[in-house]
Amino acid sequence: MTTSAAGFAGAKIPAGHPPLNPTGASAQMVPAELAQKATVIDVINVAQYTYLEVKQDKQSQWIAAPSVEVKKGDVVRFDGGVEMKDFHSKTLDRTFPSIVFVNRVVVGEK
């Protein structure tokens, strides 16, 4: 027998347990899966993606994410993503020696 989270609506959640419906969580909260933190060096926006050159620990790397409003100098958080070597973007007519495709980028505070 399976039970949905809705079936627990009246039940008391133990202290420290994450919320059963995190969609109501504050936009200010940064999920644990966004463990990477970096400063934006360059931004390239295309139709559905944002390409970001970011700096972490004195090293730069390119990441690509679903469109996000971000500017140079912003501090961002993102997930580990999936690295692709020698990725050629037809839209940009550019080959990135290494780029990490991430699911989400959140602009944070410095």
C-alpha positions as CSV (number, residue, x, y, z in Angstrom):
1,M,0.0,0.0,0.0
2,T,1.4,3.4,-0.9
3,T,0.6,6.6,0.9
4,S,1.0,10.1,-0.5
5,A,2.4,13.1,1.4
6,A,-1.1,14.6,1.3
7,G,-2.2,11.7,3.5
8,F,0.1,13.1,6.2
9,A,-1.3,16.6,6.1
10,G,-2.7,16.3,9.6
11,A,0.2,14.4,11.1
12,K,2.9,16.1,13.1
13,I,6.3,16.1,11.4
14,P,9.3,15.3,13.7
15,A,11.6,18.1,14.6
16,G,14.3,18.7,12.0
17,H,12.4,16.9,9.2
18,P,12.4,18.7,5.9
19,P,9.0,20.0,4.8
20,L,6.8,17.6,2.8
21,N,5.9,20.3,0.4
22,P,9.0,22.4,-0.3
23,T,7.3,24.4,-3.0
24,G,6.0,26.8,-0.4
25,A,9.6,27.4,0.8
26,S,11.1,30.9,0.6
27,A,12.9,31.8,-2.6
28,Q,15.8,33.0,-0.4
29,M,16.5,29.4,0.8
30,V,19.4,27.7,-1.1
31,P,18.9,23.9,-1.4
32,A,21.8,21.7,-0.4
33,E,22.1,20.4,-4.0
34,L,23.3,23.9,-5.1
35,A,26.6,23.3,-3.4
36,Q,28.8,25.1,-6.0
37,K,29.4,28.8,-5.4
38,A,31.3,31.1,-7.9
39,T,31.6,34.7,-9.1
40,V,30.4,35.5,-12.7
41,I,33.1,36.7,-15.0
42,D,31.1,36.7,-18.3
43,V,27.5,36.1,-19.4
44,I,26.1,35.0,-22.8
45,N,22.4,34.8,-23.1
46,V,20.7,32.8,-25.9
47,A,17.0,31.8,-26.4
48,Q,16.7,29.1,-23.7
49,Y,20.1,29.1,-22.0
50,T,22.5,31.3,-20.2
51,Y,26.2,30.5,-20.6
52,L,28.3,31.7,-17.6
53,E,32.0,31.9,-17.2
54,V,32.5,31.7,-13.5
55,K,35.5,31.8,-11.1
56,Q,36.0,29.4,-8.2
57,D,39.1,29.1,-6.2
58,K,41.1,31.3,-8.7
59,Q,40.1,29.0,-11.6
60,S,37.5,29.8,-14.3
61,Q,35.1,27.5,-16.0
62,W,32.1,27.7,-18.2
63,I,28.6,26.5,-17.1
64,A,25.3,26.5,-19.0
65,A,21.9,26.7,-17.4
66,P,18.3,27.4,-18.2
67,S,17.9,31.1,-18.8
68,V,18.6,33.2,-15.7
69,E,19.0,36.9,-15.2
70,V,22.5,37.4,-14.0
71,K,25.3,39.9,-14.6
72,K,29.1,40.1,-14.3
73,G,30.2,40.3,-10.7
74,D,27.2,38.4,-9.3
75,V,27.8,35.5,-7.0
76,V,25.9,32.4,-8.0
77,R,25.1,28.9,-6.7
78,F,24.5,25.9,-8.9
79,D,24.5,22.1,-8.8
80,G,27.4,19.9,-9.9
81,G,25.9,19.3,-13.3
82,V,27.4,17.2,-16.2
83,E,30.7,18.2,-17.8
84,M,31.0,18.0,-21.6
85,K,34.4,18.2,-23.3
86,D,34.8,20.0,-26.7
87,F,31.1,21.0,-26.8
88,H,30.2,23.0,-29.9
89,S,27.3,25.4,-29.6
90,K,25.6,25.8,-33.0
91,T,23.8,28.9,-31.7
92,L,27.0,30.6,-30.7
93,D,29.2,28.9,-33.4
94,R,31.7,28.4,-30.6
95,T,33.4,25.3,-29.2
96,F,33.9,25.2,-25.4
97,P,36.9,23.0,-24.5
98,S,35.0,22.1,-21.3
99,I,31.5,23.2,-20.1
100,V,29.3,22.0,-17.3
101,F,25.6,21.8,-17.9
102,V,23.7,22.5,-14.7
103,N,20.0,22.3,-13.8
104,R,19.7,25.5,-11.9
105,V,21.6,28.7,-11.1
106,V,20.5,31.0,-8.2
107,V,21.9,34.5,-7.9
108,G,23.0,35.1,-4.3
109,E,24.7,37.7,-2.2
110,K,28.4,38.4,-2.1
